[in-house]
Amino acid sequence: MLTNVEKHTIYDIQQNLNKETVVQRLSEISDKYCIKMEMWQPYKDAVKTVHAKLSLIRFK
């Protein structure tokens, strides 16, 4: 699930959250300034691929 934490809204719910899907979806979201996420390596790689300069916040 991709959400906007600040606005408390859902961007999208995907059944497939492999790196390629996450990269594609992150590329389509324009209003991001940091990423709060589960620190699973494919997610981290996807964020670095799309937005290397964004801050990553660990989700527990």
Phi and psi restraints in degrees (value plus and minus 20) as a CYANA .aco file:
   2 LEU   PHI    -127.9   -87.9
   2 LEU   PSI     105.4   145.4
   3 THR   PHI    -148.4  -108.4
   3 THR   PSI     140.7   180.7
   4 ASN   PHI    -120.9   -80.9
   4 ASN   PSI      84.0   124.0
   5 VAL   PHI     -86.1   -46.1
   5 VAL   PSI     -59.3   -19.3
   6 GLU   PHI     -84.8   -44.8
   6 GLU   PSI     -62.6   -22.6
   7 LYS   PHI    -113.0   -73.0
   7 LYS   PSI     -24.7    15.3
   8 HIS   PHI      37.3    77.3
   8 HIS   PSI      25.9    65.9
   9 THR   PHI    -147.5  -107.5
   9 THR   PSI     140.3   180.3
  10 ILE   PHI    -119.8   -79.8
  10 ILE   PSI     109.1   149.1
  11 TYR   PHI     -98.9   -58.9
  11 TYR   PSI     -68.4   -28.4
  12 ASP   PHI    -186.4  -146.4
  12 ASP   PSI     132.5   172.5
  13 ILE   PHI    -144.4  -104.4
  13 ILE   PSI     102.0   142.0
  14 GLN   PHI    -137.5   -97.5
  14 GLN   PSI     123.2   163.2
  15 GLN   PHI     -97.7   -57.7
  15 GLN   PSI     -54.5   -14.5
  16 ASN   PHI    -123.7   -83.7
  16 ASN   PSI      94.2   134.2
  17 LEU   PHI    -136.5   -96.5
  17 LEU   PSI      21.9    61.9
  18 ASN   PHI     -95.2   -55.2
  18 ASN   PSI     152.0   192.0
  19 LYS   PHI     -76.4   -36.4
  19 LYS   PSI     -64.2   -24.2
  20 GLU   PHI     -81.9   -41.9
  20 GLU   PSI     -62.5   -22.5
  21 THR   PHI     -85.4   -45.4
  21 THR   PSI     -63.4   -23.4
  22 VAL   PHI     -85.8   -45.8
  22 VAL   PSI     -62.1   -22.1
  23 VAL   PHI     -79.1   -39.1
  23 VAL   PSI     -67.4   -27.4
  24 GLN   PHI     -80.3   -40.3
  24 GLN   PSI     -67.3   -27.3
  25 ARG   PHI     -89.0   -49.0
  25 ARG   PSI     -61.2   -21.2
  26 LEU   PHI     -82.6   -42.6
  26 LEU   PSI     -53.4   -13.4
  27 SER   PHI     -84.2   -44.2
  27 SER   PSI     -46.1    -6.1
  28 GLU   PHI    -108.6   -68.6
  28 GLU   PSI     -31.4     8.6
  29 ILE   PHI    -118.6   -78.6
  29 ILE   PSI      98.9   138.9
  30 SER   PHI    -116.2   -76.2
  30 SER   PSI     -42.3    -2.3
  31 ASP   PHI    -119.1   -79.1
  31 ASP   PSI      33.5    73.5
  32 LYS   PHI    -135.7   -95.7
  32 LYS   PSI     121.4   161.4
  33 TYR   PHI    -148.8  -108.8
  33 TYR   PSI     -34.5     5.5
  34 CYS   PHI    -174.4  -134.4
  34 CYS   PSI     141.1   181.1
  35 ILE   PHI    -141.3  -101.3
  35 ILE   PSI     103.9   143.9
  36 LYS   PHI    -126.1   -86.1
  36 LYS   PSI     102.4   142.4
  37 MET   PHI    -174.1  -134.1
  37 MET   PSI     142.1   182.1
  38 GLU   PHI     -89.2   -49.2
  38 GLU   PSI     115.6   155.6
  39 MET   PHI    -105.7   -65.7
  39 MET   PSI      22.6    62.6
  40 TRP   PHI     -94.4   -54.4
  40 TRP   PSI     113.2   153.2
  41 GLN   PHI     -74.4   -34.4
  41 GLN   PSI     -63.2   -23.2
  42 PRO   PHI     -80.7   -40.7
  42 PRO   PSI     -53.2   -13.2
  43 TYR   PHI     -88.3   -48.3
  43 TYR   PSI     -64.8   -24.8
  44 LYS   PHI     -79.9   -39.9
  44 LYS   PSI     -63.8   -23.8
  45 ASP   PHI     -82.4   -42.4
  45 ASP   PSI     -60.3   -20.3
  46 ALA   PHI     -83.5   -43.5
  46 ALA   PSI     -64.0   -24.0
  47 VAL   PHI     -83.9   -43.9
  47 VAL   PSI     -64.1   -24.1
  48 LYS   PHI     -83.5   -43.5
  48 LYS   PSI     -53.6   -13.6
  49 THR   PHI     -86.6   -46.6
  49 THR   PSI     -62.6   -22.6
  50 VAL   PHI    -107.7   -67.7
  50 VAL   PSI     -64.6   -24.6
  51 HIS   PHI    -160.2  -120.2
  51 HIS   PSI      57.7    97.7
  52 ALA   PHI     -83.0   -43.0
  52 ALA   PSI     -45.1    -5.1
  53 LYS   PHI    -111.6   -71.6
  53 LYS   PSI     -24.9    15.1
  54 LEU   PHI     -94.3   -54.3
  54 LEU   PSI     129.2   169.2
  55 SER   PHI     -97.5   -57.5
  55 SER   PSI     122.3   162.3
  56 LEU   PHI    -126.8   -86.8
  56 LEU   PSI     109.8   149.8
  57 ILE   PHI    -134.4   -94.4
  57 ILE   PSI     106.2   146.2
  58 ARG   PHI     -91.4   -51.4
  58 ARG   PSI     109.7   149.7
  59 PHE   PHI    -117.5   -77.5
  59 PHE   PSI     108.0   148.0
